Amino acid sequence: AIAKDLITSYAAPQLMLLSGLIAVLLGLGAVAAGQGDRVLHTGSPRLVALRSALGAISTTGFFYALRFLPFAEIFVFIAIMPIFGAVLSGLVLRERLAPTIWYALGLGLAGMLFLFPEGISGITTGHWIGLAASLSGSASIVLSRRICKSHTHSMAQVFYAQLACLILGALLAPFVWQPMVLSDLALLLAYTLFIIGTRWLMVVILRMLPAYVVMQIANIQFLWMVLLGEHLFGEVTGAHLWVGSALVVASGLWLIHSQRVAPAR
């Protein structure tokens, strides 16, 4: 919600540069406090670099998707991430996908179709940007699970992801720079702290669960997106969005259930 508010006045590279700078400075502060091994060390430098680059691309895409689309519609591209994640988990991590998992993902796909009642004609540039952002973000999350198998602390993944955002933002920000007022800088600081906390928790959870299950659990945030969209941005959420989200959340519950009963069997 903070990102959607800021992107209306400032370009994504500028926000990524400043947010990444704050996060990197916090990380370097932790290094100075004696946490260098946790923040800087990685057992998979190439995978970390690739994951960080994909994360920076995804962040840029979602920033611009927030500019062009209603807040609740962004959920479409969050909801499709488990499907990408399931396919990539099989290709990259060699994880076996049980039939029940595919059934659950199919139910989620059916739910997403409800989010486009106008059909193909309703797809805009913002939707294509969101699709690219979700694809690159899914690849980044799946690589994070692969990296978790090496000697890489969760905070190192967060640090290098933010460093990639800083570098990409620094390359592009000079072309789109706008002066920022103090209140917007305070919002950007709050956004950065939320992002750091979220990314750290995501890495920790990915040590425990398959990527597609984690991404389905995250779909519950649709309810918060609807509430914030209505109260902060004056957006109206149609019945088709509620039906589609209900199916997607149901698919997430199905995935969680299959994940719990599989070890017992």
C-alpha positions as CSV (number, residue, x, y, z in Angstrom):
1,A,0.0,0.0,0.0
2,I,2.9,2.4,0.8
3,A,4.5,1.5,-2.5
4,K,1.3,2.2,-4.4
5,D,1.0,5.6,-2.7
6,L,4.6,6.5,-3.5
7,I,4.7,5.2,-7.1
8,T,2.1,7.8,-8.1
9,S,4.6,10.6,-7.5
10,Y,8.0,9.0,-8.0
11,A,9.5,6.5,-10.5
12,A,10.4,3.0,-9.5
13,P,14.2,3.3,-9.9
14,Q,14.3,6.3,-7.5
15,L,12.3,4.4,-4.9
16,M,14.4,1.3,-5.4
17,L,17.6,3.3,-5.1
18,L,16.6,5.0,-1.8
19,S,15.0,1.9,-0.3
20,G,18.0,-0.3,-1.3
21,L,20.4,2.3,0.2
22,I,18.6,2.3,3.5
23,A,18.6,-1.5,3.6
24,V,22.2,-1.8,2.6
25,L,23.3,0.7,5.3
26,L,21.4,-1.3,7.9
27,G,23.1,-4.4,6.7
28,L,26.5,-2.8,6.9
29,G,25.7,-1.6,10.4
30,A,25.0,-5.2,11.3
31,V,28.4,-6.2,9.8
32,A,30.1,-3.5,11.9
33,A,28.4,-4.9,15.0
34,G,30.0,-8.3,14.4
35,Q,27.4,-10.0,12.2
36,G,29.5,-10.1,9.1
37,D,29.2,-13.9,8.5
38,R,25.4,-13.8,8.6
39,V,25.1,-10.8,6.4
40,L,27.9,-11.2,3.8
41,H,28.8,-14.9,3.6
42,T,27.2,-17.2,1.1
43,G,28.0,-20.7,0.0
44,S,26.3,-20.1,-3.4
45,P,27.5,-16.8,-4.8
46,R,26.3,-17.3,-8.4
47,L,22.9,-18.4,-7.3
48,V,22.6,-15.6,-4.9
49,A,23.6,-13.1,-7.6
50,L,21.0,-14.6,-10.0
51,R,18.3,-14.6,-7.3
52,S,19.1,-11.0,-6.4
53,A,18.9,-9.8,-10.0
54,L,15.6,-11.6,-10.5
55,G,14.3,-10.1,-7.3
56,A,15.3,-6.6,-8.5
57,I,13.5,-7.1,-11.8
58,S,10.4,-8.4,-10.0
59,T,10.4,-5.4,-7.7
60,T,10.6,-3.0,-10.6
61,G,7.7,-4.8,-12.3
62,F,5.5,-4.8,-9.3
63,F,6.1,-1.1,-8.7
64,Y,4.9,-0.2,-12.2
65,A,2.0,-2.7,-12.0
66,L,0.9,-0.8,-8.8
67,R,0.9,2.4,-10.8
68,F,-1.3,1.0,-13.7
69,L,-3.7,-1.3,-11.9
70,P,-6.1,-1.2,-8.9
71,F,-4.6,-2.5,-5.7
72,A,-6.7,-5.6,-5.5
73,E,-6.0,-6.6,-9.1
74,I,-2.3,-7.0,-8.2
75,F,-3.5,-10.1,-6.4
76,V,-3.9,-11.8,-9.8
77,F,-0.2,-11.8,-10.2
78,I,0.5,-12.9,-6.7
79,A,-2.0,-15.7,-7.1
80,I,-0.3,-17.0,-10.3
81,M,3.1,-17.3,-8.6
82,P,2.4,-20.7,-7.1
83,I,1.8,-22.1,-10.6
84,F,5.1,-20.7,-11.8
85,G,6.7,-21.9,-8.5
86,A,5.4,-25.4,-8.9
87,V,6.8,-25.8,-12.4
88,L,10.1,-24.2,-11.5
89,S,10.4,-26.3,-8.3
90,G,10.2,-29.4,-10.5
91,L,12.7,-28.1,-13.0
92,V,15.2,-26.5,-10.6
93,L,14.8,-28.3,-7.3
94,R,13.7,-31.7,-8.7
95,E,10.8,-31.7,-6.2
96,R,8.1,-34.3,-6.9
97,L,4.6,-32.9,-7.5
98,A,1.8,-35.1,-6.4
99,P,-1.5,-35.2,-8.4
100,T,-3.4,-33.5,-5.6
101,I,-1.0,-30.5,-5.8
102,W,-1.8,-30.1,-9.5
103,Y,-5.5,-30.3,-8.7
104,A,-5.1,-27.5,-6.1
105,L,-3.2,-25.4,-8.6
106,G,-5.8,-26.0,-11.2
107,L,-8.5,-24.7,-8.8
108,G,-6.3,-21.6,-8.2
109,L,-6.0,-21.0,-12.0
110,A,-9.8,-21.3,-12.3
111,G,-10.1,-18.6,-9.6
112,M,-7.8,-16.3,-11.5
113,L,-10.0,-16.6,-14.6
114,F,-12.8,-14.9,-12.6
115,L,-10.6,-11.9,-12.2
116,F,-10.9,-11.1,-15.9
117,P,-14.6,-11.1,-16.7
118,E,-14.1,-9.1,-19.9
119,G,-11.8,-11.8,-21.3
120,I,-8.7,-11.1,-23.3
121,S,-9.8,-7.6,-24.2
122,G,-9.5,-6.7,-20.5
123,I,-5.8,-7.3,-20.4
124,T,-3.7,-4.1,-20.4
125,T,0.0,-3.2,-20.4
126,G,-0.2,-3.1,-16.6
127,H,-1.3,-6.8,-16.6
128,W,1.6,-7.8,-18.8
129,I,4.1,-6.0,-16.5
130,G,2.5,-7.7,-13.5
131,L,2.8,-11.1,-15.3
132,A,6.5,-10.5,-15.9
133,A,7.0,-9.4,-12.3
134,S,5.3,-12.6,-11.0
135,L,7.4,-14.8,-13.2
136,S,10.7,-13.3,-12.2
137,G,9.6,-13.2,-8.6
138,S,8.6,-16.8,-8.6
139,A,12.0,-17.8,-10.0
140,S,13.7,-15.7,-7.3
141,I,11.8,-17.5,-4.6
142,V,12.5,-21.0,-5.9
143,L,16.2,-20.1,-6.2
144,S,16.0,-19.0,-2.6
145,R,14.9,-22.4,-1.5
146,R,17.8,-23.9,-3.5
147,I,20.2,-21.5,-1.8
148,C,18.9,-22.5,1.6
149,K,20.6,-25.9,1.1
150,S,24.0,-24.2,1.1
151,H,25.8,-22.4,3.9
152,T,24.0,-19.1,3.4
153,H,22.3,-17.2,6.2
154,S,18.8,-15.9,5.6
155,M,19.9,-12.3,6.2
156,A,22.6,-12.6,3.5
157,Q,19.9,-13.4,1.0
158,V,18.0,-10.3,2.1
159,F,21.1,-8.1,2.0
160,Y,22.1,-9.1,-1.5
161,A,18.6,-8.8,-2.8
162,Q,18.4,-5.2,-1.5
163,L,21.9,-4.5,-2.9
164,A,20.7,-5.6,-6.4
165,C,17.7,-3.2,-6.1
166,L,20.2,-0.4,-5.1
167,I,22.4,-1.1,-8.1
168,L,19.6,-1.2,-10.6
169,G,18.0,1.9,-9.1
170,A,21.3,3.8,-9.2
171,L,21.7,3.0,-13.0
172,L,18.2,4.4,-13.9
173,A,17.3,6.9,-11.2
174,P,19.3,9.8,-12.7
175,F,17.0,9.9,-15.7
176,V,13.7,10.0,-13.6
177,W,14.8,11.8,-10.3
178,Q,12.2,13.9,-8.5
179,P,12.8,15.8,-5.2
180,M,11.2,14.1,-2.2
181,V,9.4,15.8,0.7
182,L,10.2,14.7,4.2
183,S,6.9,12.9,4.8
184,D,7.5,10.7,1.7
185,L,11.0,9.9,2.9
186,A,9.4,8.7,6.2
187,L,7.0,6.5,4.2
188,L,9.9,5.1,2.2
189,L,11.7,4.2,5.4
190,A,8.6,2.4,6.7
191,Y,8.3,0.6,3.4
192,T,11.9,-0.5,3.5
193,L,11.6,-1.9,7.1
194,F,8.5,-3.9,6.1
195,I,10.3,-5.2,3.0
196,I,13.3,-6.3,5.0
197,G,11.1,-8.1,7.5
198,T,9.0,-9.8,4.9
199,R,12.0,-11.0,2.8
200,W,13.7,-12.4,5.9
201,L,10.6,-14.2,7.0
202,M,10.1,-15.6,3.5
203,V,13.6,-17.1,3.4
204,V,13.1,-18.6,6.9
205,I,9.7,-20.2,5.8
206,L,11.2,-21.5,2.6
207,R,13.6,-23.6,4.7
208,M,10.5,-25.4,6.0
209,L,8.0,-25.7,3.2
210,P,8.0,-26.1,-0.6
211,A,8.0,-22.8,-2.6
212,Y,4.5,-23.3,-4.1
213,V,3.0,-23.9,-0.7
214,V,4.6,-20.8,0.7
215,M,3.3,-18.7,-2.2
216,Q,-0.2,-20.1,-1.8
217,I,-0.3,-19.2,1.9
218,A,0.7,-15.6,0.9
219,N,-2.5,-15.4,-1.2
220,I,-4.5,-14.7,2.0
221,Q,-3.2,-11.1,1.7
222,F,-5.9,-10.5,-0.9
223,L,-8.3,-9.6,2.0
224,W,-6.0,-6.9,3.2
225,M,-5.5,-5.6,-0.3
226,V,-9.3,-5.2,-0.7
227,L,-9.6,-3.4,2.6
228,L,-6.7,-1.1,1.9
229,G,-7.7,-0.5,-1.7
230,E,-11.2,0.6,-0.6
231,H,-10.3,2.7,2.4
232,L,-7.0,4.3,1.2
233,F,-7.4,4.5,-2.6
234,G,-11.2,4.6,-3.0
235,E,-11.3,1.4,-5.2
236,V,-14.4,-0.7,-5.6
237,T,-13.9,-4.5,-5.6
238,G,-16.4,-6.3,-7.8
239,A,-18.0,-9.6,-7.0
240,H,-15.9,-11.4,-9.7
241,L,-12.8,-10.5,-7.7
242,W,-14.3,-12.0,-4.5
243,V,-15.3,-15.2,-6.3
244,G,-11.9,-15.6,-7.9
245,S,-10.0,-14.9,-4.6
246,A,-12.2,-17.4,-2.8
247,L,-11.2,-20.1,-5.3
248,V,-7.6,-19.2,-5.0
249,V,-7.6,-19.2,-1.2
250,A,-9.4,-22.6,-1.3
251,S,-6.6,-23.9,-3.5
252,G,-4.1,-22.7,-1.0
253,L,-5.9,-24.5,1.8
254,W,-6.0,-27.7,-0.3
255,L,-2.2,-27.4,-0.8
256,I,-1.6,-27.0,2.9
257,H,-3.8,-30.0,3.7
258,S,-2.0,-32.2,1.2
259,Q,1.3,-31.0,2.6
260,R,0.3,-32.1,6.1
261,V,-1.2,-35.5,5.3
262,A,1.7,-36.6,2.9
263,P,4.2,-37.1,5.7
264,A,1.7,-39.1,7.8
265,R,1.0,-41.4,4.8
